[in-house]
Amino acid sequence: MSVKIDLDTLYDVSKLAEILGVTQKTIRKLLGEGSLKGKKLGKKWYVAGSVLKLYFEEETTSHKK
């Protein structure tokens, strides 16, 4: 599920896994180790689209070094 808030979108673990073609376990691992920043509301984790974009920009930048 994704939720639009202002100009950003919040993605839950299942939607992120679907979009990125990985398992929910992988997304939870990234959140748990702090590699991917998110917020837990109730029993669900959410990641903002802007944070996801930064995650990929950081990954790309760190591989260029």
GIHUFEN-V379482 format. One record per residue. D_CENTER is the distance of its C-alpha to the mean C-alpha in whole Angstrom. Layout:
D_CENTER, D_CENTER
This chain:
12, 11, 13, 15, 15, 18, 16, 13, 11, 9, 7, 8, 7, 10, 9, 6, 9, 11, 10, 10, 13, 12, 12, 11, 12, 11, 7, 9, 11, 8, 8, 11, 12, 11, 9, 6, 7, 7, 10, 12, 14, 17, 16, 12, 9, 7, 4, 7, 7, 9, 7, 5, 9, 10, 8, 10, 13, 13, 13, 16, 18, 18, 19, 22, 24
